[in-house]
């Protein structure tokens, strides 16, 4: 049993909370570093951000229309490249946002999280902070997209979409990339958490070994 103070077998609530936060911080650092590399999104089949679905559905019509294709054809891949570059560039700014959220997390549910099985800590973090993180993350993505000049190619693709579909694109590109980037980062954090739970060699500190070793024996 976890005690609120030390002195008995097992671990304290303070140790559980600290171990949990170490695991999540380790995942965030690993995730942001991996995704923030050149090609971290674009060259990663699992996380590559594709054209929004509504535009994907119209690409064949755009390419089949000579005027629309002349307008947008050369820019479709530029939009994809720019979205992924924007997400990659944002990872450096994302790390302190996520780390701060982890450090400020309540410890009241730490025991249940530590013993809750694969992905429990990540799921808790996701539920507890997603709205706040998105609010902070959105302008980071916007600035990143601005830096890679997304507006010009996106305007050309949107205009071609309007030409062949007779309506405007509904997808907010900033929200779309923000959501994709956050989903990728949480996925990376979950992978790191699961690795620490499943593989004792991945427990890089004595505290992680103690906390998750305890969890292993109390599943």
N, C-alpha and C positions, 0 to 999 in steps of 0.2 A: 504494500500500500504506500502511496506517496504521502508524505507528511508535510505539514506547512512549515516545519522547522526540522533541522537535522537531528541525527542521533539514533536512528533506527535503520534496519535493513531497508533497502530500496533507495529512493532518491527523494529530495525535497521538491516542493512545488517551484521554488526558485530555480533549482537545477533543471527541472523539466522545462520551465519557460525559457531559460537561457539556452538550453540545448536545442529547443525548437527554433528559436530565433537564429541560432548559429546555422542550423540546417537550411533555413529559408534564405538567410543572407548568402550562404555559400551557393545556393541555387540561383539567386539573382545575379551574383557576380559572374558565375559560369554562363548563365543564359545571356546576359547583356554582352559579355565578351564575345561569345560565339556569334550571336545575331548581329552584333555591331561591326563585325569584320566586313571587308569588301566582299560582296557576294554572299553575306550571311543570310539574306533573304533570297536574292535573285538566283543564286546557284544552289539553293537548298530546295529540293523537290517538295519537302514536307511543309515548308513555310513560304514558298514563293507566292507573292501577292499577284493574282491574275486580274485581268480586266473585270470590273463589276459584272455580275451575272446578266443584268439587263442589256448591257452593251455587248457581252459575249454572244447573246442570242441574236444580235443584229449585225455582227461582224460579216457574216456571209452575204447579207443584203448590201452592206456598205461596199464590200469588195466586188459585188456583182453590178453595182451602179457606177458607171464610168466617172460621173461628176463627183459623187460622194467618195469614191475610191481615190480620185485625184486629190481631193481635199484632205482625207483622213488616212489613207493607206500608209504613207510613210511615217505617220505619227502614232499608230496604234502601239507598236513595240516601244516607242519612246515613252509613252504613258506608263507602260508596264515597268520599264527600267527606272523611270523617275519615282514611281510609287515605292518600289523596293529600295532604291537608294535613300529615299526619304525615311523609310522605316529603319534602315541600317544606321543612318546618321543620328536618329533620335535615341538610339540605345544608350549612348554615353550620358545623355541627360536623364534617361529613364532610371538609371541605377540608383542615384541618390533619392529619387522620389520613392522608389519601392523600398529601399533600405530604411528610410525614415518611417514609412508606413509599418514596416516590420517592427522597428524599435518601439514604436508608440502603441503597438497592439496590446490589448488587455491580456493579462495572464490567467483570467478566471477560467478559461476553457483549456488551459495548457495540458492538464492531465489527460483529458479526453482526446485531445489532438494527438499527443505523443503515443497513446495506446490505441489510436483509432484506425490504424492500418494504412495501407498504401494511399498516398495522395491526400490524407486527411488534413495535414497542415496547409497544403496548397489550397485545398478547397475552402478551408476556413478563411485564409487570407483573401481569396478571390471574393467570397461572399461579403467579407467585412470591409473591403477597401475598394472594390471595383468602381463604384460610383465616384468616389473621391479621386481615385487614380486617373480615371478617364478625364475628369475635369481638369486635372493638372497636366495630363499627358497630351490632351488635344492641342493646346497651343504649341507644345514642343514639336508635334508632328507637322502642324501648319507651317511653322518656321522652317522646318526641315524641307518640306515640300516646296516652299518658296525658294529656298536656296538651290534646289535642283530644277527650278524653272518649269514646274508642272503645268502652269496655267496655259501657256501657248499651245502645246500639243493637246491638252485636254479640251480646250475650246474648239479646236479643229475636229476632234473626234466627236464631241457633243453636237456640233453643227451638222456633221454628216449623219449622225444618229437621227437628229430631228428631220433631216431631209428624207431619209428612207422610211422612218417610222411614223412621221407626222406628229410627233410629240417630243417634249423635252426629256432629257435624262433626269431621273428622279434621285439617283444616288448622290449623296453628299460625299465627295471624294475624301475630304479630310476625316469625316467620321468613319468612312469605310476603311481607310488605311490605319486609323487609330485602333479600330476594333481588331483588325487583322494582326497588327503589331502586338497588342495586348494579349491576344489569344496565343500567339507564338511564344511570348515571354512566359506566360503562365504554364504553357506546355513544357518549356525548358525547365522551369522551376520544379514542376512535378516530376520530371525525369530525374532531376538531381535528388529530390527528396526520396523517391523510390529507390534510387541507387544506394543512398545512405542506409535506408531501412533494410535492404536486401543483402548488401555487401559490406561486411564488417571492415574490410580493407579501405572502404571509401569514407569511414568515420575518421576524419583527419585530426580530431582533437580528443583529449581524454574525456571531456564533457560529453561530446557526441557519442563516444563509445559507451559511457556510463548510462546516458539517457536512453539511447536506442537499444542498448543491450538489455536494459530493464524491460523495454517495450517488447523485445523479442520473447521474453519469458512470461509475459502477461497478455498474450494475444487471446 
